[in-house]
Amino acid sequence: MTASFTGQLLRRGDAAFDDAAVSRIFNQRRPSPRPAAVLRAADAADVAAGVRLAQAEGLQVAVRAGGHSWAAWSLRDDTLLIDLAAFTAMSYDDATGVATVGPAVRGGVDLDPFLVGRDRFFAGGHCPTVGLGGFLLQGGMGWNCRGWGWAAESIEAIQVVTADGGVAWCDQSENADLFWAARGSGPGFFGVVTAFRLRTRPRYRELTQTTYVYPAEAAEEVLGWLHHARHDVPPSVELVAVGITPPLPPEMDYAGSVLVVDGVSFDGGPGALTVLGTCPVAGKALVSKIAQPVTIGELRAEQVRANPEGHRYTVDNAYLAGETGPLIGALTPAFTELPTAKSFSLWFDLAHLPNRPLSDMALSDMALSDMALSDMALSVQSDLYFATYVVGEEPAQDGACRSWLDETMRRLEPFSAGCYLGDSDLTIRPDRFMSDAAWDRFRRIRAARDPGRLFAGYDCADESALNGGRPGPDHGTGPNHGTGPIHAAGPTP
């Protein structure tokens, strides 16, 4: 098939191909698979022509939006990789407060400066360079998710290039099946999203921050207190605890990891943060900053510092629930025994996510969370999220980093309700990320919309292990029906 593109099509052997195959991938620890060709698409028409080219040549389609996937989802063998780097257009409708953006628009670098002059805000990824495409398709655990909800819930509509090469707008009433599936299926989505319409919110008037930095020996007690105290922190506050090795002043004579308890109030003022001062061991804090003004720029600068470019990341996560004592005991070493100086672990409270039937439920009550989020594929969560980011600098560190992470996740397995796709690597641990009902519905829609499995989908060598091995009929009629991906996953990153 001869195709004409406004953008650039590169094939293996072309001078710029090798660089294009890995362009903009944030994680330097990359898997070995490589595409057969890369299309640097210029517009939706290019994407549609690329989809038709892949069909004609018997290739699957992989997609790269922002390149921040820890597992480098876009690197798949023998695919046509459609790179959306050029999709950075932004517009804003004053009448509706809706912003229309391309998937490569970065939340903190591009969209927020665009919205600030309009006195509006959209809760993109914490790291400012994260592209909105992958972030939103995976649900979008953005700024103050516990109070404002998932970023994907603020999607008004999406433009999708479908498996037949068509271009369609999708919302709650038109192409509603695609709209449902896109919000939460992440790399498994069977289309290319080329634009999002996003409902923005009025911009906050003030940000107030309280931070306590505790020594590692106090971590278990602090986490135990925080597990209960978090319910008294209002939903205007983003509440996190981080195990990290910070740049403390030498005169403090302290080396090693610490536990940082941090609350940022969005228009709640100092009063919204008072609970953080009630920790019974607050006097042990190495550093404290109480109800001080802070800017979003300062918060983002700390995110950039904690997530340095040019490093090798090994990452995993879990939604947690269970009896407090055993859970905190299993969790604490992930905050106090970090394997490298740049590694960090995150405890992220989701207790006030709106419209969720959530509480301190036992694992036997996980069906409660399955009942929530019925209007989108994102359908597994608890009210406590854990993720750990093991950061290495040299390939020689990879084995030790992997071993530490594997042991951490094994220890937390009895307390896990599933995972968030944004911090997952399904080639290593294909945990549950949809409810049974959502997974069944997703597979039905995929079979109808992409019966030949044109899109590469989830990077998991054994498709039966996907979603934690949860059952669900695959009603596809294509040649790959029931046999897993056409191209099996290569070596893990």
ZAMARGU-4260 file (C-alpha; in steps of 0.2 Angstrom, whole numbers, plus 5000, padded with zeros to 4 digits):
<rodrens>
0) 5000/5000/5000 | 5006/5017/4996 | 5002/5030/5009 | 5005/5049/5009 | 5008/5058/5025
5) 5010/5076/5031 | 5021/5069/5045 | 5035/5057/5043 | 5035/5038/5041 | 5052/5030/5046
10) 5056/5011/5043 | 5070/5000/5050 | 5086/5005/5041 | 5081/5023/5039 | 5094/5035/5046
15) 5083/5042/5059 | 5073/5026/5064 | 5083/5021/5079 | 5081/5037/5088 | 5063/5039/5083
20) 5059/5022/5090 | 5063/5028/5108 | 5060/5046/5106 | 5054/5055/5122 | 5053/5039/5132
25) 5056/5045/5150 | 5063/5029/5158 | 5080/5025/5153 | 5077/5007/5158 | 5069/5001/5142
30) 5063/4984/5135 | 5071/4977/5120 | 5056/4976/5108 | 5056/4988/5093 | 5043/4993/5080
35) 5044/4989/5062 | 5040/5007/5057 | 5037/5024/5066 | 5024/5036/5060 | 5027/5054/5066
40) 5009/5059/5063 | 5005/5077/5060 | 4986/5076/5061 | 4971/5065/5063 | 4971/5061/5044
45) 4989/5055/5046 | 4984/5044/5060 | 4970/5037/5050 | 4981/5034/5035 | 4993/5025/5047
50) 4980/5014/5054 | 4975/5009/5036 | 4994/5006/5032 | 4996/4994/5047 | 4980/4984/5042
55) 4987/4982/5024 | 5005/4977/5030 | 4999/4965/5044 | 5006/4976/5057 | 4999/4980/5074
60) 4998/4998/5080 | 5006/5005/5096 | 5004/5022/5101 | 5015/5035/5110 | 5008/5051/5118
65) 5019/5058/5131 | 5032/5045/5133 | 5031/5044/5152 | 5025/5026/5154 | 5037/5018/5166
70) 5035/5001/5157 | 5037/5010/5140 | 5021/5003/5134 | 5024/5010/5116 | 5039/4999/5113
75) 5032/4983/5104 | 5040/4971/5092 | 5035/4972/5073 | 5022/4986/5075 | 5018/5003/5067
80) 5022/5015/5081 | 5011/5030/5079 | 5020/5045/5088 | 5009/5059/5093 | 5022/5071/5098
85) 5015/5084/5086 | 4998/5084/5094 | 5001/5099/5106 | 4986/5110/5100 | 4976/5119/5114
90) 4960/5129/5113 | 4948/5136/5126 | 4929/5140/5125 | 4925/5154/5137 | 4907/5150/5137
95) 4909/5132/5143 | 4925/5132/5152 | 4930/5117/5141 | 4948/5116/5135 | 4952/5105/5119
100) 4970/5098/5119 | 4981/5086/5110 | 4987/5070/5119 | 5005/5076/5119 | 5001/5092/5129
105) 5010/5092/5145 | 4999/5096/5160 | 5011/5107/5170 | 5022/5113/5156 | 5009/5117/5143
110) 4991/5117/5149 | 4993/5125/5165 | 5002/5141/5159 | 4988/5141/5145 | 4974/5141/5158
115) 4982/5152/5171 | 4977/5168/5161 | 4959/5162/5160 | 4959/5159/5179 | 4955/5140/5176
120) 4964/5124/5182 | 4965/5106/5176 | 4972/5093/5188 | 4985/5085/5177 | 4999/5074/5182
125) 5010/5079/5197 | 5026/5078/5187 | 5024/5093/5175 | 5031/5085/5160 | 5018/5070/5159
130) 5008/5070/5143 | 4989/5071/5145 | 4986/5056/5133 | 4992/5041/5143 | 4988/5050/5160
135) 4970/5052/5155 | 4967/5035/5147 | 4974/5027/5163 | 4962/5037/5174 | 4972/5052/5179
140) 4978/5051/5197 | 4981/5070/5197 | 4982/5084/5209 | 4970/5082/5224 | 4962/5067/5217
145) 4955/5063/5234 | 4945/5078/5233 | 4941/5082/5215 | 4941/5064/5208 | 4949/5056/5193
150) 4955/5067/5179 | 4946/5055/5167 | 4930/5060/5175 | 4932/5078/5168 | 4934/5072/5150
155) 4919/5079/5140 | 4923/5070/5124 | 4937/5062/5114 | 4942/5061/5096 | 4947/5043/5091
160) 4954/5035/5076 | 4946/5018/5076 | 4953/5001/5069 | 4944/5004/5052 | 4953/5020/5050
165) 4938/5031/5053 | 4939/5047/5064 | 4925/5049/5077 | 4920/5060/5091 | 4915/5051/5107
170) 4905/5056/5122 | 4891/5050/5134 | 4879/5050/5120 | 4889/5047/5104 | 4900/5032/5102
175) 4897/5030/5121 | 4905/5012/5120 | 4922/5020/5115 | 4920/5034/5127 | 4917/5022/5142
180) 4932/5010/5137 | 4944/5024/5134 | 4943/5031/5152 | 4953/5018/5162 | 4959/5005/5149
185) 4976/5014/5146 | 4987/5005/5134 | 4974/4992/5131 | 4963/5005/5122 | 4958/5000/5104
190) 4960/5016/5096 | 4971/5032/5094 | 4964/5047/5104 | 4970/5062/5095 | 4960/5076/5105
195) 4952/5078/5122 | 4939/5090/5127 | 4942/5093/5146 | 4930/5102/5158 | 4941/5114/5168
200) 4938/5121/5185 | 4939/5138/5193 | 4957/5141/5198 | 4961/5140/5217 | 4965/5156/5226
205) 4977/5150/5238 | 4988/5135/5242 | 4994/5131/5259 | 5006/5118/5264 | 5011/5108/5280
210) 5025/5097/5280 | 5033/5086/5294 | 5049/5076/5290 | 5051/5061/5302 | 5066/5050/5305
215) 5065/5032/5299 | 5063/5025/5316 | 5047/5034/5318 | 5039/5029/5302 | 5029/5014/5308
220) 5021/5024/5322 | 5018/5039/5310 | 5010/5028/5297 | 4999/5020/5309 | 4992/5037/5316
225) 4990/5043/5298 | 4980/5028/5293 | 4966/5034/5305 | 4969/5053/5305 | 4967/5055/5286
230) 4949/5053/5288 | 4948/5069/5298 | 4958/5079/5284 | 4945/5088/5273 | 4944/5084/5254
235) 4952/5101/5250 | 4968/5094/5255 | 4980/5083/5245 | 4987/5071/5258 | 5003/5061/5255
240) 5017/5052/5264 | 5033/5049/5256 | 5048/5038/5260 | 5063/5047/5253 | 5081/5052/5256
245) 5080/5071/5256 | 5094/5084/5254 | 5094/5088/5273 | 5107/5101/5279 | 5123/5093/5285
250) 5122/5102/5302 | 5107/5091/5305 | 5119/5076/5306 | 5106/5064/5299 | 5108/5052/5284
255) 5097/5040/5276 | 5078/5039/5272 | 5065/5049/5281 | 5046/5049/5281 | 5038/5065/5274
260) 5020/5069/5279 | 5014/5082/5267 | 4997/5091/5265 | 4993/5104/5252 | 4977/5113/5255
265) 4968/5120/5239 | 4958/5135/5246 | 4955/5126/5263 | 4967/5138/5272 | 4978/5133/5287
270) 4963/5126/5296 | 4961/5112/5284 | 4979/5106/5289 | 4977/5106/5308 | 4975/5087/5309
275) 4993/5085/5303 | 4999/5093/5320 | 4990/5079/5330 | 5003/5065/5327 | 5008/5059/5344
280) 5027/5059/5339 | 5026/5076/5330 | 5040/5081/5342 | 5052/5069/5334 | 5050/5078/5317
285) 5067/5083/5310 | 5059/5097/5300 | 5042/5105/5301 | 5034/5118/5290 | 5016/5123/5297
290) 5003/5130/5286 | 5014/5140/5274 | 5009/5148/5258 | 5016/5138/5243 | 5015/5140/5224
295) 5011/5127/5211 | 5027/5131/5203 | 5036/5126/5219 | 5027/5110/5221 | 5031/5105/5203
300) 5049/5109/5205 | 5050/5097/5219 | 5041/5084/5208 | 5055/5087/5195 | 5068/5085/5208
305) 5061/5069/5214 | 5059/5062/5196 | 5075/5065/5188 | 5077/5062/5169 | 5090/5051/5162
310) 5088/5037/5176 | 5082/5019/5176 | 5065/5017/5185 | 5058/5001/5191 | 5040/5004/5197
315) 5025/4995/5205 | 5010/4999/5215 | 4994/4993/5224 | 4978/4999/5231 | 4978/4993/5249
320) 4965/4988/5262 | 4965/4977/5277 | 4968/4977/5296 | 4979/4992/5301 | 4992/4984/5311
325) 4998/4970/5299 | 4996/4982/5284 | 5007/4995/5292 | 5019/4982/5297 | 5021/4976/5279
330) 5021/4993/5272 | 5034/5002/5283 | 5050/4994/5276 | 5045/5001/5259 | 5048/5018/5266
335) 5063/5015/5278 | 5074/5003/5268 | 5075/5010/5251 | 5087/5002/5239 | 5095/5017/5232
340) 5097/5035/5237 | 5085/5042/5224 | 5072/5029/5226 | 5055/5034/5235 | 5039/5026/5240
345) 5022/5035/5240 | 5007/5033/5252 | 4993/5043/5244 | 4976/5045/5252 | 4960/5043/5242
350) 4948/5043/5257 | 4937/5057/5250 | 4936/5053/5232 | 4918/5059/5228 | 4904/5047/5224
355) 4913/5032/5230 | 4905/5019/5242 | 4922/5017/5251 | 4927/5015/5269 | 4940/5005/5278
360) 4933/4989/5270 | 4940/4972/5273 | 4947/4962/5258 | 4931/4952/5258 | 4921/4968/5254
365) 4931/4973/5239 | 4915/4971/5228 | 4910/4988/5235 | 4923/4996/5224 | 4918/4986/5209
370) 4901/4994/5211 | 4908/5012/5209 | 4914/5020/5193 | 4901/5011/5182 | 4902/5025/5169
375) 4920/5021/5164 | 4932/5007/5162 | 4942/5013/5177 | 4933/5002/5191 | 4946/4996/5204
380) 4952/5006/5218 | 4953/5007/5237 | 4954/5022/5248 | 4973/5020/5250 | 4986/5020/5236
385) 5004/5014/5237 | 5017/5016/5224 | 5036/5014/5224 | 5048/5021/5212 | 5065/5012/5212
390) 5078/5024/5204 | 5094/5018/5197 | 5108/5026/5188 | 5118/5011/5180 | 5112/4995/5172
395) 5122/4985/5185 | 5109/4991/5198 | 5094/4984/5189 | 5095/4966/5197 | 5095/4973/5215
400) 5082/4986/5211 | 5070/4972/5204 | 5073/4960/5218 | 5069/4974/5231 | 5053/4979/5222
405) 5048/4961/5220 | 5050/4957/5238 | 5040/4973/5243 | 5026/4968/5232 | 5026/4950/5238
410) 5025/4957/5256 | 5010/4968/5252 | 5000/4955/5241 | 4989/4950/5255 | 4983/4968/5257
415) 4981/4972/5238 | 4964/4976/5230 | 4973/4978/5213 | 4983/4991/5204 | 4983/5008/5195
420) 4989/5006/5176 | 4999/5022/5177 | 5012/5014/5189 | 5011/4996/5182 | 5022/4985/5172
425) 5011/4970/5166 | 5025/4961/5159 | 5031/4958/5177 | 5015/4958/5187 | 4998/4958/5178
430) 4988/4963/5193 | 4969/4967/5193 | 4965/4984/5186 | 4946/4982/5182 | 4932/4974/5190
435) 4925/4958/5183 | 4910/4967/5176 | 4921/4981/5168 | 4933/4968/5161 | 4920/4958/5153
440) 4912/4974/5145 | 4929/4980/5139 | 4932/4964/5130 | 4915/4964/5122 | 4918/4981/5116
445) 4935/4978/5110 | 4929/4962/5100 | 4916/4973/5091 | 4927/4988/5088 | 4944/4979/5084
450) 4939/4961/5079 | 4956/4958/5071 | 4966/4965/5086 | 4974/4978/5076 | 4980/4987/5091
455) 4994/4980/5101 | 4985/4981/5118 | 4992/4976/5135 | 5010/4971/5135 | 5008/4954/5143
460) 5015/4938/5136 | 5000/4927/5143 | 4984/4936/5140 | 4975/4924/5152 | 4985/4932/5166
465) 4978/4950/5162 | 4968/4958/5175 | 4975/4947/5188 | 4968/4932/5178 | 4950/4937/5180
470) 4938/4928/5170 | 4928/4936/5156 | 4923/4929/5139 | 4932/4936/5123 | 4918/4938/5110
475) 4930/4942/5096 | 4929/4935/5079 | 4946/4940/5072 | 4961/4928/5068 | 4969/4931/5085
480) 4953/4927/5095 | 4957/4919/5112 | 4976/4917/5108 | 4984/4932/5116 | 4993/4946/5107
485) 4999/4943/5089 | 5017/4948/5095 | 5021/4941/5112 | 5030/4952/5124 | 5049/4953/5123
490) 5061/4953/5138 | 5055/4964/5152 | 5063/4981/5155
</rodrens>
